[in-house]
């Protein structure tokens, strides 16, 4: 039996979907443990391509039961659209998809609040996707959230939604100068969705505890990345949940003692979507080259991603924070045509050099990255089917990363398809 957590080691978009899809062939359960439809995990297989936002990325490879855990916030209509899309591609969700009754529901008023709050912030906007993720988590911790289990109780559900909208309308009218919203259409749409979703809803905590007891293989899938963690990321430019390995426990109801492996996923370079500090960002031609070669546009929003060299200081912070004992490096092929490749190996803050990732926002915003330069390998990795096949310069690059982080690379990805992956 093994329970493995797959964690984004950067600012998200590292290729977690592909790696989870790959690993799921040996899993009995694949569990998405946090975030919402603001995350997009892209899968490519058998000349097909799909972007999953809520359904775990193990749905197409093997027979694993796919669980949407209690730490996820769910837009019912987005989920129903995704179910329809998965089934159209041959996915069989009947009996294979399970949804935690403790997962919270995103409603239209969360999405509206998300948008008006961002507009209200002006130049200080966080850069959210506008999908209602943050406001849904606010409802959760304010103890006024609607949970998936509430869909079984229409009478009580109506009252809860009406009470919430009464409070929200006060804020909309008097703080944001926005027209009030009506409760009835929201309630009726939710009850309509409930008819289709209720068969999937269950006590996933009991389900997973039995799986652990019976020695099953469990794969926990995070969304976003460690540096977007609400507690440990570049606050306030973070997501509203805990993408780290600690969040895997609270978001799935699996105890820490059951986790055997933590695999971090990192690109061979670095990207970030939205606002916030990005020490190794490239704003010139090199950044544009990375963006175009890597097709760095958000899977959920289509926004162009900011691009830069790999940041080993931030990556080592993520390794320690999550207790990573495995690392998958994706998009190695994007560096095929670079004469010179740089790696950020320290920061200069107020004239002092450090290898410690700072957690105070002004320090992160004002630091200067210090780079180590290496010659590029200047050839395609397409025909490389093992690490021994890699060009010498590529192997030197990989060895440098392993030594700096003190973590073994266990998966190397040189393209978006399952077949373009080397498992070490």
C-alpha positions in Angstrom: 0.0 0.0 0.0 1.2 3.5 -0.7 -0.4 6.9 -0.4 1.3 9.5 -2.6 0.7 13.3 -2.7 1.3 15.1 -6.0 2.1 18.8 -5.2 2.8 21.8 -7.5 6.3 23.0 -6.5 6.0 26.5 -8.1 3.1 28.9 -8.8 0.9 26.2 -10.4 0.7 25.1 -14.1 3.6 22.7 -13.6 2.0 19.8 -15.4 0.4 18.0 -12.4 -2.5 16.8 -14.6 -0.2 14.9 -16.9 1.8 13.3 -14.0 -1.4 12.3 -12.1 -2.8 10.8 -15.3 0.4 8.8 -15.7 0.6 7.6 -12.1 -3.1 6.8 -11.9 -2.8 3.6 -13.9 -1.5 1.9 -10.7 -3.8 3.7 -8.3 -7.0 2.4 -6.7 -8.2 5.9 -5.7 -7.3 9.4 -7.1 -8.3 12.3 -4.8 -8.5 15.9 -5.7 -8.1 17.7 -2.3 -8.4 21.5 -2.7 -9.1 24.4 -5.0 -12.0 24.7 -7.5 -12.7 25.3 -11.2 -9.9 28.0 -11.2 -7.4 25.2 -11.8 -7.0 23.5 -15.2 -5.2 20.2 -15.6 -4.5 19.4 -19.2 -4.4 15.8 -20.4 -3.3 14.5 -23.8 -3.6 10.9 -24.8 -4.6 8.8 -27.8 -4.7 12.0 -29.9 -7.3 13.5 -27.5 -7.0 16.5 -25.3 -9.1 17.6 -22.4 -8.8 20.2 -19.6 -10.2 19.0 -16.3 -11.1 21.6 -13.6 -12.8 19.5 -10.9 -12.7 15.8 -11.8 -9.4 14.2 -10.7 -6.9 13.6 -13.5 -7.0 9.8 -13.1 -10.3 9.5 -14.8 -9.0 8.3 -18.1 -6.1 5.9 -17.2 -7.0 2.8 -15.3 -10.0 1.9 -13.1 -9.3 4.2 -10.1 -12.2 5.6 -8.1 -11.9 9.3 -8.5 -12.8 11.4 -5.5 -13.5 15.1 -5.2 -12.5 15.7 -1.6 -14.0 17.9 1.1 -11.3 20.6 0.6 -12.6 21.4 -2.9 -15.2 24.1 -3.6 -17.6 23.0 -6.4 -19.4 25.0 -9.0 -22.3 22.5 -9.6 -22.9 23.7 -13.2 -19.2 23.7 -14.1 -19.0 20.1 -12.7 -22.0 19.0 -14.7 -20.5 20.4 -17.9 -17.3 18.6 -17.1 -19.1 15.3 -16.5 -20.8 15.6 -19.8 -17.4 16.4 -21.5 -15.7 13.4 -19.9 -18.5 11.0 -20.8 -18.4 12.2 -24.4 -14.7 11.2 -24.5 -15.5 7.7 -23.2 -15.0 8.3 -19.5 -17.3 6.1 -17.3 -18.3 8.1 -14.3 -21.1 5.9 -13.0 -19.7 4.3 -9.9 -16.2 5.8 -10.6 -16.7 9.4 -9.4 -17.4 10.1 -5.8 -18.0 13.6 -4.3 -17.5 14.4 -0.6 -20.7 15.6 1.1 -18.5 18.0 3.1 -17.2 19.8 0.0 -18.6 23.4 -0.3 -20.7 24.7 -3.1 -19.8 27.8 -5.2 -23.0 29.8 -6.0 -23.5 32.7 -8.4 -23.3 35.2 -5.6 -19.7 34.0 -4.9 -18.8 34.6 -8.5 -20.4 38.1 -8.5 -18.6 39.0 -5.2 -15.3 37.8 -6.7 -15.7 40.1 -9.7 -16.9 43.2 -7.8 -14.2 42.9 -5.1 -11.5 42.7 -7.8 -13.0 45.8 -9.5 -13.1 47.6 -6.1 -9.4 46.8 -5.4 -8.4 48.6 -8.6 -4.6 48.6 -9.0 -4.3 46.4 -6.0 -6.4 43.5 -7.5 -5.1 40.0 -6.7 -5.7 38.7 -10.3 -8.3 36.0 -9.5 -10.0 34.0 -12.2 -13.4 35.4 -11.1 -14.7 31.9 -10.6 -15.9 32.6 -7.0 -13.3 30.5 -5.3 -12.2 33.0 -2.6 -15.7 34.1 -1.6 -16.8 30.4 -1.4 -13.9 29.7 1.0 -14.9 32.9 3.0 -18.4 31.4 3.3 -16.9 28.2 4.5 -14.8 29.7 7.3 -17.6 32.1 8.2 -19.8 29.0 8.8 -22.5 30.1 6.3 -21.4 27.9 3.4 -23.6 25.5 1.5 -22.2 21.9 1.4 -22.8 19.2 -1.1 -24.7 17.2 1.5 -27.2 20.2 1.8 -28.4 19.2 -1.7 -30.3 16.3 -0.1 -32.4 18.7 2.1 -34.2 21.2 -0.2 -36.3 22.9 2.5 -33.2 23.7 4.7 -31.2 24.6 1.6 -33.7 27.2 0.5 -33.5 28.9 3.9 -29.7 28.9 4.0 -29.4 30.4 0.5 -32.0 33.1 1.3 -30.3 34.0 4.5 -26.9 34.3 2.7 -28.3 36.4 -0.1 -30.0 38.8 2.3 -26.6 39.5 3.9 -24.8 39.6 0.5 -27.3 42.1 -0.8 -26.4 44.5 2.0 -22.8 44.5 1.0 -23.6 44.7 -2.7 -25.8 47.7 -2.3 -24.1 49.7 0.4 -20.4 48.8 -0.1 -20.0 48.0 -3.8 -23.0 50.1 -5.1 -24.3 47.2 -7.0 -27.8 46.0 -7.7 -29.2 43.3 -5.3 -29.6 39.8 -6.6 -32.7 37.5 -6.3 -32.6 34.3 -4.4 -35.3 32.2 -6.3 -33.5 31.7 -9.6 -30.3 30.7 -7.8 -32.2 28.2 -5.6 -34.1 26.7 -8.5 -31.0 26.2 -10.6 -29.2 24.7 -7.7 -32.0 22.2 -7.0 -32.1 21.3 -10.7 -28.4 20.5 -10.6 -28.8 18.6 -7.3 -31.0 16.0 -9.1 -28.0 15.0 -11.3 -25.3 15.4 -8.7 -26.8 13.6 -5.6 -26.0 10.1 -6.9 -22.3 10.9 -6.8 -22.3 12.4 -3.3 -21.1 10.2 -0.4 -19.1 10.0 2.8 -15.7 10.0 1.2 -13.9 10.1 4.5 -15.2 6.7 5.4 -14.5 5.5 1.9 -10.8 6.5 2.0 -10.3 5.3 5.6 -11.5 1.8 4.5 -9.2 2.0 1.5 -6.2 2.7 3.7 -7.2 -0.2 6.0 -7.4 -2.5 3.0 -4.0 -1.5 1.7 -5.2 0.3 -1.4 -3.1 2.6 -3.6 -4.1 6.2 -3.1 -3.0 9.2 -5.2 -3.8 12.7 -3.8 -3.9 15.5 -6.5 -3.3 19.1 -5.6 -4.2 22.1 -7.7 -2.3 25.4 -8.1 1.2 25.3 -6.5 3.1 25.6 -3.2 3.9 29.3 -3.7 0.2 30.1 -4.0 -0.6 28.5 -0.6 -2.8 30.8 1.5 -0.5 30.3 4.5 2.9 29.7 3.0 2.8 31.4 -0.4 3.5 35.0 -1.6 0.6 36.4 0.4 -1.7 38.2 -0.4 -1.1 37.1 -4.1 -2.1 33.5 -3.3 -5.0 31.2 -3.8 -7.6 30.7 -1.1 -6.7 27.1 -0.1 -3.7 25.0 0.9 -2.2 23.3 -2.2 0.7 22.0 0.0 1.0 18.4 1.3 -0.5 19.5 4.6 -3.6 20.6 2.8 -3.8 17.1 1.3 -4.6 15.7 4.7 -7.3 18.3 5.7 -8.7 18.3 2.1 -9.2 14.6 1.9 -9.6 13.4 5.5 -6.5 11.2 5.1 -4.3 11.2 8.2 -0.6 12.4 7.9 0.6 9.0 9.1 -0.9 7.3 6.0 1.2 9.4 3.5 4.3 7.6 2.2 5.5 9.8 -0.6 5.3 13.4 -1.6 6.1 14.2 -5.3 6.7 17.7 -6.3 6.1 18.8 -9.9 8.2 21.6 -11.4 8.8 22.9 -14.8 12.4 23.1 -16.1 11.8 26.9 -16.1 9.2 28.9 -14.1 5.8 30.6 -14.8 3.2 32.5 -13.0 -0.3 33.6 -13.8 -1.8 36.8 -12.3 -0.3 39.4 -10.1 2.3 39.1 -7.4 6.1 38.8 -7.0 8.1 36.6 -9.4 11.8 36.9 -8.7 13.2 35.2 -11.8 10.7 36.7 -14.3 12.0 37.5 -17.8 10.3 40.4 -19.5 12.4 40.6 -22.7 13.0 38.3 -25.6 13.9 35.2 -23.5 10.6 35.4 -21.7 8.7 35.7 -24.9 10.6 32.7 -26.3 9.7 30.6 -23.3 6.1 31.6 -23.5 5.7 30.9 -27.2 7.7 27.6 -27.1 5.9 26.4 -24.1 2.5 27.7 -25.2 2.2 29.3 -21.8 -1.4 30.5 -21.7 -3.7 29.6 -18.8 -5.7 26.4 -19.2 -8.7 28.0 -17.4 -8.5 31.7 -18.4 -6.3 31.7 -21.5 -4.3 34.5 -19.9 -0.6 34.6 -21.0 1.6 33.3 -18.2 4.6 35.3 -17.0 7.8 33.3 -17.7 11.3 33.1 -16.2 14.2 30.9 -15.4 13.9 28.1 -12.9 14.1 29.5 -9.3 15.9 27.0 -7.2 15.7 29.1 -4.0 11.9 29.1 -4.2 11.9 25.4 -5.3 14.0 24.4 -2.3 11.6 26.2 0.0 8.7 24.2 -1.6 10.7 20.9 -1.2 11.2 21.6 2.5 7.7 22.9 3.1 6.1 19.8 1.6 8.6 17.2 2.7 9.1 16.2 -1.0 11.1 13.0 -1.5 10.4 12.9 -5.3 10.5 15.5 -8.0 9.1 15.4 -11.5 10.6 17.9 -14.0 8.3 18.8 -16.9 8.7 20.7 -20.2 12.4 19.9 -20.5 12.0 20.1 -24.3 11.2 23.8 -24.2 14.8 24.5 -23.3 16.1 22.6 -26.4 16.9 25.7 -28.4 18.6 27.9 -25.7 22.3 28.7 -26.1 22.5 29.6 -22.4 20.3 28.5 -19.6 20.2 30.2 -16.2 19.2 29.0 -12.8 18.4 31.3 -9.9 20.5 30.0 -7.0 20.3 32.9 -4.5 18.8 36.3 -3.9 20.3 39.6 -3.0 18.2 41.5 -0.5 19.4 44.9 0.8 22.9 44.0 -0.4 22.9 40.7 1.5 23.0 37.4 -0.4 20.7 34.6 0.8 19.4 31.2 -0.2 16.4 31.5 2.1 13.1 32.3 0.4 11.7 35.4 2.2 8.1 35.4 3.4 7.7 39.2 3.9 6.1 40.6 0.7 8.3 43.8 0.4 11.4 41.6 0.7 10.2 39.3 -2.1 9.2 42.3 -4.3 12.6 44.1 -3.9 15.0 41.2 -4.1 17.5 40.7 -6.9 17.9 37.2 -8.3 21.5 35.8 -8.6 22.0 33.3 -11.4 24.2 30.4 -12.3 24.6 30.1 -16.0 25.0 26.8 -17.9 25.4 26.1 -21.6 22.3 24.8 -23.3 22.2 21.4 -25.0 21.0 22.8 -28.3 19.4 19.7 -29.6 16.0 18.0 -29.5 15.2 15.5 -26.6 12.6 13.9 -28.8 14.5 10.6 -29.3 15.7 10.3 -25.7 13.9 7.4 -24.1 16.0 7.2 -20.9 18.2 9.5 -18.9 21.3 7.9 -20.4 20.2 9.1 -23.8 20.2 12.8 -22.8 22.9 15.1 -24.2 25.8 15.7 -21.7 24.8 19.3 -21.2 21.2 18.3 -20.3 22.5 15.7 -17.9 24.7 18.4 -16.2 21.6 20.6 -15.9 19.6 17.8 -14.2 22.5 16.9 -11.9 22.9 20.5 -10.8 19.2 20.7 -9.8 19.4 17.4 -7.9 22.4 18.5 -5.9 21.0 21.9 -5.1 17.6 20.5 -3.9 18.9 17.2 -2.5 16.0 15.4 -4.1 16.1 12.8 -6.8 14.4 13.4 -10.1 12.0 10.5 -10.6 10.1 11.6 -13.7 11.3 13.6 -16.7 8.7 15.0 -19.1 9.7 16.2 -22.6 6.3 16.8 -24.1 2.6 16.9 -23.2 1.7 13.2 -24.1 2.0 10.2 -21.8 4.5 8.7 -24.2 6.8 11.7 -23.9 7.6 10.8 -20.3 10.6 9.0 -18.7 10.0 7.3 -15.4 13.3 6.8 -13.6 
